[in-house]
Amino acid sequence: MGSAAPTIREDALSRLLEEPIDWRYKGFLPADGVTIGTVAQGGWNLLHGDMSLPVLVLKEMAIATKIALS
């Protein structure tokens, strides 16, 4: 059998992860092929000075908890 259709949240998340990093994102220098979803693969670390300030930090566990409670 086929898989279930993605939910609205899954579809929105998928689109977000494909969003390219460009001039709209503070703290990141634009780089060809870098998307929101591939940032972690770059191994960038805020604490090592890999990004310029200001930077918003989101904790994955906190976000997952909020989503689970909604």
Protein Blocks (a to p, Z undefined) as FASTA:
>chain_A
ZZddddfklmmmmmmmmpccdfklghiacdehiafklmmmnopafknopaccddddddfk
lmmmmmmmZZ
